[in-house]
Amino acid sequence: MDRRMPRTLTPLLLAWIMMATVVSAETTLQVSKDGPLRTLAEARDEIRKRRMETPKEAFRVLVGDGRYEITEPLAFELGDGNVVYEAVAGTTPVISGGRRITSHWTEGEGGIWTTQLPPDWLFEQLWVNGQRAVRAREPDHFFHYLVACREQPIDGGKRAQQTLSVRPEDIVGLEGLTPEEIRQVQILAFHKWDTTRRFLDSANVENGQLVTSGRKMKSWNPLTRNTGYILENYLKALDEPGEFFLASGGQLSYRPRSGESMDDAEFIVPVCEKLVVIRGDSSHDKFVEDLEFRGIAFRHCGMLTPRSGFEPSQAASPIEAAMQIDGTKGVVLDHCEIGHTGGYGIWFRKGCTEGVLKHSFVHDLGAGGVRVGETRIATNESERTHDIVVDNNIVYDAGHLFPCAVGVWIGNSADNHVTHNEIANMYYTGISVGWRWGYDQSLAKGNRIEHNHIHHLGKGWLSDMGGIYTLGPSEGTVLRGNRIHDIESWGYGGWGLYNDEGSTGILLENNLVYRTKSGGYHQHYGRENVIRNNIFAFGREYQVRRSRVEKHLSFTYQQNIILWDSEKLFHGNWGDDGVEIGGNLYWRMGKPVDLSEADTSENSLIADPLFVDPAKDDFRFADTSIAKKIGFQPFDASQAGVDGDEAWKERARSLSMPTMQQAPAPPPLTFREDFEFGDLPVGSSVSATPDLGGIQVIDSPLANSGNKVLQFTDTPGQKHRYYPMLSIQPKHSDGTTSCKFAIRLGNNAVFQHEWRDSSHPYQSGPSLWFENGQLRSPNRVLTTLPVDEWILVEVTAKLGTDAGEWSVSVSIPHQQTQTFDGLPLVSDKWNRLDWLGFVSQADGDAVVLLDDLQLTRTE
């Protein structure tokens, strides 16, 4: 047989030879616990050595079963590509950035176990038997609410200090802590779509004050009254199974969950902040190319909160990822796992193209799941990330440290595909696309968000979220075939599809959205978006919202089916020619429907769409005849979510989901105010004639405590005798309420303190008059009063069904406290405190000072 090469090669033969050459050139290495290569880093280094002689040689590294601990991230740089790191068939090797705790545990009082660790073991995350433990916190479920927040500049205006007024009973666990222990406590605050994580600077339990410092608050999203917050990392908060506390000095305390045995439980703490770092040099057009990971689990990395804390940022955008990727082409993760992280799971950040994450389990995340691109727009095009595929993954259980993080986030990045993913169990948005507030330049164009199953978001913790959320010009972007449901915001904005500021040129079609707190669809403002052939069902507050009217076509809303059983259909601003709306099918479960607010077209219908069983989430058509009348094209919503093998689909279906519930309502207003911050009481308003006296906080040597007081200055000529007046709306409807204050009456002062409800006309309960040296209730003189001396007054009344009488205690200097019980109400119909008033009633010049004002309530 002639083995000589023929002088001419057919194209087919040439292709075969080239393929054979590639295959034969691939070198296989083995990594196992037994060696000779014992880690991925050793395999990487061995490849680097061999490539000194054969730089273009391809490698396949087969990784044996076992747990491979790392103490620093695996770093891959230029020249480390053209390698596949692959699990040996039938195994799942684990790359772990954590270490096991092997020290002895001792059981103590109250079911708390302790062990002593080296003092330099610092961590804020802990996993027990593969489950994330909870850092000791209060409250254990949902959050407490701030009463007020006051900010003042420090460090020459470079930073700011925030003093948070809270209910003293909510922070009793801080009592007895040393100043240094207080400084180790962290506060996590939930405000609108953001969270702030800070260390405390100090705390005053008696007065209900927490002090933190950092950047100045953002004017559009500050900490305010009724901002939710939790406190973490102090021993008295360790009161629930699954919680832990690491004390200064290394003593770790843990309360086991039911069924956990401390004899054989596995405890893992993070050592690394990241697990894998891939660093090309896209600024100089140099890339790590064709680096793949297949069948490998990457687990356990953590974050330590810096002393400066973590400032609020939408989508937790500054937070990095366990797998951080820059300057690459063709990086692939297939059938992998990324879990138990402190930050995001994976980030194709700067200068990445043709990256793929597929058929992978991304879970138990400190922040969110997947990030694509950057917040900035790089001048050098080679530094821009685009053409990334995120397909057929499960992204589950996120936001443990940074609740405002997102399941899949695309920033200034184009032509990415996010398809067939299961995205669930998070505190904020499922998929976020774009990073431009308004109509200026954006790179987030041509993205395809298709066939994803997005559900169980929000969980009642944050506001202003969407199953899929878009920002800025996004021409060519398509949101198609997604199934979105169970979105529960804290306050406003639990939407299914949400086109936020500047969203432009987006097609939203064939999506199924149901069971959202707010509407199925909302556009804040944008241009020329098309919303067609979608099913929107069972929005609780309303169904469709449009916020801003602009002088262009905002969106086209056609051929949609809207099904609901609540009251409101349209919300926001409608009726102008900035929306093309028509050809839709509306059905309010047989109840009357009024379309005149928004849809006045002649081709929309009010009729039953004839779904199989929408009450049980079955939106298949039993009969398509009605839907076809509007040109609706049926689609198969069951195609949303992961696809492929049945075991993978079952894994997605079997994930446990949280019970969707609302946070408890903020408690009725209570506060303690000594006026030392120069502010009026929280929630108060002032009525006075301009330039004729008024109410203000002033510095005064006469203050009952501190250096400031609240001064009422009355003058002749006020518009009303009851000016100036300070009123507060506590909204107390039951229990027992007390209002305590120090008052100092000047000459000629006439002053009234009264409690009212909000009925028309209002009904009054307790009422006190300070006049002519006397204190009187509506039916009697109670006692005589001095002038220019501080008098302590406390008024107490029961509310609700127990209302009927009230009492007042009066403490005058050098006299015993006098208490007057059983005082009759002004109106026997009064039973709730909606209005609390302090009124200067003098006809002439008079001054009254107030200090140390407290409003408290008990059940």
Beta strands, then each sheet from edge to edge (+ up, - down):
strand 1: 27-31
strand 2: 59-63
strand 3: 67-69
strand 4: 74-77
strand 5: 83-87
strand 6: 94-96
strand 7: 98-100
strand 8: 106-107
strand 9: 113-116
strand 10: 127-128
strand 11: 131-132
strand 12: 134-135
strand 13: 137-138
strand 14: 144-145
strand 15: 148-154
strand 16: 159-165
strand 17: 186-191
strand 18: 194-199
strand 19: 202-204
strand 20: 209-214
strand 21: 228-232
strand 22: 243-246
strand 23: 251-254
strand 24: 267-270
strand 25: 276-279
strand 26: 288-289
strand 27: 291-294
strand 28: 297-299
strand 29: 321-326
strand 30: 328-329
strand 31: 332-334
strand 32: 337-339
strand 33: 344-348
strand 34: 352-353
strand 35: 356-358
strand 36: 361-363
strand 37: 370-372
strand 38: 389-391
strand 39: 394-396
strand 40: 408-410
strand 41: 417-419
strand 42: 422-426
strand 43: 431-433
strand 44: 448-450
strand 45: 453-457
strand 46: 465-470
strand 47: 478-480
strand 48: 483-487
strand 49: 494-499
strand 50: 503-504
strand 51: 507-509
strand 52: 512-516
strand 53: 521-523
strand 54: 526-527
strand 55: 529-532
strand 56: 535-537
strand 57: 544-546
strand 58: 555-558
strand 59: 561-563
strand 60: 570-572
strand 61: 579-582
strand 62: 585-587
strand 63: 605-606
strand 64: 611-613
strand 65: 618-621
strand 66: 671-673
strand 67: 684-687
strand 68: 694-699
strand 69: 708-714
strand 70: 725-728
strand 71: 736-745
strand 72: 750-756
strand 73: 764-771
strand 74: 774-777
strand 75: 780-784
strand 76: 790-798
strand 77: 805-811
strand 78: 818-824
strand 79: 835-840
strand 80: 846-858
sheet 1: 1+ 2+ 5+ 27+ 31+ 35+ 38+ 41+ 44+ 47+ 51+ 55+ 58+ 61+
sheet 2: 3+ 6+ 28+ 32+ 36+ 39+ 42+ 45+ 48+ 52+ 56+ 59+ 62+ 63+
sheet 3: 4+ 25+ 29+ 33+ 37+ 40+ 43+ 46+ 49+ 53+ 57+ 60+
sheet 4: 7+ 24- 10+ 11-
sheet 5: 8+ 9- 23+ 22- 12-
sheet 6: 13+ 21- 14+
sheet 7: 13+ 21- 17+ 18-
sheet 8: 15+ 16- 20+ 19-
sheet 9: 26+ 30+ 34+
sheet 10: 50+ 54+
sheet 11: 64+ 65-
sheet 12: 66+ 80- 69+ 68-
sheet 13: 66+ 80- 71+ 76- 77+ 78-
sheet 14: 67+ 70- 79+ 72- 73+ 74- 75+
end
